[in-house]
Amino acid sequence: GGGGSRWGWYSTIVTDQATAAIRANPRTRNMATQIQVRLWADASGRVTLLNPVASALTGWKVEDALGLPVDHVFRIVNEFTREIVESPVSKAIRDGHIVGLANHTVLIARDGTERPIDDSGAPIRDENGEIIGVILVFRDVSARKRSEQARERLLLAEAEREAAVLANQSKDEFLAVLSHE
């Protein structure tokens, strides 16, 4: 876990009410580990909890990720421009509201592996309405992307086939007109 000597000092400083509640409630903790991909951050944008699926996709072991800035663990770029994309955690902390799913975002894992993802961040507030953390939800959309690309290739092949049929019909009509003259 993350309470070892390496992060002990950090855990005592950072363990905010949201993280404490998650860790204390077995039902919530079980849900956190089973929901597809989740990462929790404190109000300063540092990782406080990473579920096993998030750990696998980012390539970060939970104990190595705890206390690091989310942007260090969750590195994302635009699929087309390759420019760094602002983390939904940073946006949720800054803007104070849920940040919707991003399109054309690629997650770069610790080992350099890249995969397209959808992501969103939602602020966690205390009883006074103050932001005490953010939950980040993201999922690998590689299968959906491959399916979309396959569909595009099929549509292109169909369009090319129809164009070839039309060209052939036009050629036949032209030859028919020529032979009558």
DRENLUM-358322 format. One record per atom (N, C-alpha, C): residue in three letters; x, y, z. Coordinates in steps of 0.2 Angstrom, whole numbers, plus 5000, padded with zeros to 4 digits. Layout:
BEGIN
ALAXYZ ...
***
This chain:
BEGIN
GLY500449945000 GLY500050005000 GLY500450065000 GLY500150125001 GLY500450185000 GLY500650215007 GLY500550185013 GLY500650205019 GLY501350195022 GLY501750165017 GLY502450145020 GLY502850205021 SER503550185023 SER503950245026 SER504050295020 ARG504050275014 ARG504250325009 ARG503750375008 TRP503050365009 TRP502550415009 TRP502250425015 GLY502450405021 GLY502150415027 GLY501950485029 TRP502550525028 TRP502450595029 TRP501950625025 TYR501950605018 TYR501450635014 TYR500750615015 SER500650555017 SER499950525019 SER499650565024 THR500050585029 THR499750615035 THR499550685033 ILE499950715028 ILE499750785026 ILE499150785021 VAL499150735017 VAL498750735011 VAL498050705013 THR498050655017 THR497450615018 THR496850665020 ASP496550685015 ASP495950735015 ASP495350685017 GLN494750725018 GLN494150685020 GLN493950635015 ALA493950655008 ALA493750615003 ALA494150555003 THR494850555003 THR495250495003 THR495150455009 ALA495050485015 ALA494950445021 ALA494250415021 ALA493750445018 ALA493150415017 ALA493150355013 ILE493550365007 ILE493550305002 ILE493950245005 ARG494450265009 ARG494850205012 ARG494550175018 ALA494050215021 ALA493750185027 ALA493150145026 ASN492850155020 ASN492250125018 ASN492350065014 PRO492250005016 PRO492449945012 PRO492049945005 ARG491449965006 ARG490949965000 ARG491250014995 THR491450074997 THR491650124992 THR492350104989 ARG492750074994 ARG493450054991 ARG493349994986 ASN492949954988 ASN492849894983 ASN492549924976 MET492149974976 MET491850004970 MET492450034967 ALA492850074970 ALA493450104967 ALA493950064964 THR493950004966 THR494449954963 THR494149914957 GLN493449914957 GLN493149874952 GLN492849924946 ILE492749984947 ILE492550024942 ILE493050034937 GLN492950044930 GLN493450034925 GLN494050064927 VAL494150124927 VAL494750154929 VAL494650224933 ARG494950224939 ARG494950284943 ARG495550304946 LEU495650364947 LEU496250394950 LEU495950454954 TRP496150454961 TRP495950514965 TRP496550554966 ALA496450624966 ALA496950664968 ALA496750714973 ASP497150744977 ASP497050794982 ASP496850864978 ALA496750914982 ALA496550974979 ALA497151014976 SER497750984978 SER498351014974 SER498550974968 GLY498150924966 GLY498250884960 GLY498750834961 ARG498850804967 ARG499350744968 ARG498950684969 VAL499150624966 VAL498850564967 VAL498750544974 THR498150524976 THR498050494983 THR497850424982 LEU497550404976 LEU497350334976 LEU497250314968 LEU497450254967 LEU497450234960 LEU497250164960 ASN496650144956 ASN496450074956 ASN496850034951 PRO496749964952 PRO497249924948 PRO497149934940 VAL496649944938 VAL496549954931 VAL496950024928 ALA496850074932 ALA497150134931 ALA497950124931 SER498150084936 SER498850074937 SER499150034931 ALA498749984929 ALA498949944923 ALA498949994916 LEU498450034915 LEU498450074909 LEU499050134910 THR499150154915 THR499650214916 THR500350184917 GLY500450114919 GLY501050084920 GLY501350104926 TRP501050134931 TRP501250154937 TRP501050114943 LYS501450084947 LYS501250054953 LYS500950104958 VAL500450074961 VAL500150124966 VAL500650154971 GLU501050114974 GLU501550144978 GLU502050194975 ASP502150194969 ASP502650234965 ASP502250304963 ALA501550294962 ALA501150354960 ALA500950394966 LEU500850374972 LEU500550414977 LEU501050474978 GLY500650524979 GLY501050594980 GLY501350624974 LEU501350594968 LEU501550624962 LEU501050674959 PRO501250724956 PRO500750764952 PRO500350724947 VAL499750724946 VAL499350684942 VAL499650694935 ASP499850754933 ASP500050764926 ASP500750714925 HIS501050694930 HIS501650654929 HIS501450584928 VAL500950564931 VAL500650494931 VAL500150484925 PHE499750534924 PHE499250534919 PHE499450584913 ARG499950564909 ARG500150604903 ARG499750594897 ILE499450644895 ILE498950644889 ILE499150694884 VAL499150674877 VAL499250724872 VAL498650714867 ASN498650764863 ASN498150764857 ASN498350714852 GLU497850674850 GLU498050624845 GLU498350644838 PHE498150704836 PHE498350734830 PHE498950784830 THR498850824835 THR499350884835 THR499950854840 ARG499850804844 ARG500350784849 ARG500550834854 GLU500150884855 GLU500250934860 GLU499950904866 ILE500350924872 ILE500050904879 ILE499350934880 VAL498950894883 VAL498250914884 VAL498250924892 GLU497850974894 GLU497850984901 GLU497350934904 SER497650904910 SER497250854913 SER496550874916 PRO496050824915 PRO495450844918 PRO495450864926 VAL495950834929 VAL496050854936 VAL496250924937 SER496650954933 SER496851024934 SER496251064932 LYS495951044927 LYS495351084924 LYS494751084930 ALA494651024933 ALA494151024938 ALA494351064944 ILE494951064946 ILE495151104952 ILE495151174950 ARG495351194944 ARG495351264942 ARG494651294941 ASP494151254938 ASP493551274936 ASP492951264941 GLY493151214945 GLY492651194950 GLY492051154948 HIS492051124942 HIS491551084940 HIS491751024936 ILE491250974934 ILE491450914931 ILE491750934924 VAL492250904922 VAL492550914915 VAL492350854911 GLY491950864905 GLY491750804901 GLY492250764898 LEU492050714895 LEU492550674891 LEU492850704885 ALA493550694885 ALA493850734879 ALA493950684873 ASN493950714868 ASN494050674861 ASN494750684859 HIS494950624855 HIS495550624852 HIS496150634857 THR496150604863 THR496650604868 THR496950544868 VAL497650544869 VAL498050484869 VAL498450484876 LEU498350434880 LEU498750424886 LEU499450394884 ILE499950424887 ILE500650394886 ILE500850364893 ALA500850294893 ALA501050254899 ALA501750264901 ARG501950244907 ARG502550254910 ARG503150224905 ASP502950174902 ASP503450134897 ASP503350164890 GLY502950214889 GLY502950244882 GLY502350214878 THR502050164880 THR501450134877 THR500950194876 GLU500650194870 GLU500150244869 GLU499450214868 ARG498950244870 ARG498250214869 ARG497750274869 PRO497250274864 PRO496750324864 PRO496250314870 ILE496050364874 ILE495650364879 ILE495050414879 ASP494550404883 ASP494050454885 ASP494250474892 ASP494150534894 ASP494250544901 ASP493750604904 SER493750604911 SER493350654914 SER493550664921 GLY493450724924 GLY493650734930 GLY493050774934 ALA493050754940 ALA492450784944 ALA492750804951 PRO492650864953 PRO492850884960 PRO492450854965 ILE492850844971 ILE492550814977 ILE492550874982 ARG491950884985 ARG491950944989 ARG491750914996 ASP492050955001 ASP491850945008 ASP491150975010 GLU490950965016 GLU490250995018 GLU490251065017 ASN490751105017 ASN490751175016 ASN490751195008 GLY490751145004 GLY490851154997 GLY491551174994 GLU492051164998 GLU492751174996 GLU492951114993 ILE493351124987 ILE493651064984 ILE494151034988 ILE494050974989 ILE494650934993 ILE494950884989 GLY494750874983 GLY495050824979 GLY494650824972 VAL494950774968 VAL494650764961 VAL494650684960 ILE494150664957 ILE494150594954 ILE494150594947 LEU494650554944 LEU494750554937 LEU494550484935 VAL494150484930 VAL493850424927 VAL494150424919 PHE494450374917 PHE494650364910 PHE494650294908 ARG494550284901 ARG494450214899 ARG494850214892 ASP495150154891 ASP495450144885 ASP494950134879 VAL494950174874 VAL494450164868 VAL494850134862 SER495350104863 SER495650074857 SER495250034853 ALA494849984856 ALA494349944852 ALA493849984848 ARG493550034851 ARG493150084848 ARG493450114842 LYS494050144843 LYS494450174837 LYS494550124832 ARG494750064833 ARG494850014828 ARG494250004824 SER493649994828 SER493049984824 SER492850044820 GLU492950104822 GLU492850164818 GLU493250164812 GLN493850144813 GLN494350144807 GLN494150094802 ALA493950034804 ALA493749974800 ALA493150004796 ARG492650034800 ARG492050054796 ARG492250104791 GLU492650154792 GLU492850204787 GLU493150164781 ARG493550114782 ARG493850084777 ARG493350044773 LEU492850014776 LEU492349984772 LEU491950034768 LEU491750094771 LEU491350144767 LEU491750174761 LEU492450174762 LEU492850204757 LEU492850144751 ALA492950084753 ALA492950034748 ALA492350024744 GLU491750034748 GLU491150034745 GLU491050094740 ALA491250154742 ALA491250214738 ALA491650204731 GLU492250174732 GLU492650154727 GLU492350104722 ARG492050054725 ARG491750004721 ARG491150034717 GLU490750084720 GLU490150114716 GLU490450164711 ALA491050194712 ALA491350234707 ALA491550194701 ALA491850144702 ALA492050094697 ALA491450074693 VAL490950054696 VAL490350024693 VAL490050084688 LEU490050144691 LEU489750204687 LEU490150214681 ALA490850214682 ALA491350224677 ALA491250174671 ASN491150114673 ASN491050054669 ASN490450064665 GLN489850084668 GLN489250104665 GLN489250154660 SER489650214662 SER489750264657 SER490150244651 LYS490650204652 LYS491050184647 LYS490650144642 ASP490150094645 ASP489750054641 ASP489250094637 GLU488950144640 GLU488450194636 GLU488850234631 PHE489450254632 PHE489850294627 PHE489950244621 LEU490150184622 LEU490350134617 LEU489750114613 ALA489150114617 ALA488550094613 ALA488350154608 VAL488450214611 VAL488250274607 VAL488750274601 LEU489350264602 LEU489850264596 LEU489650204591 SER489450144593 SER489350094589 SER488750104584 HIS488250144587 HIS487650164583 HIS487750214578 GLU488350254578 GLU488450304574 GLU488850284568 
***
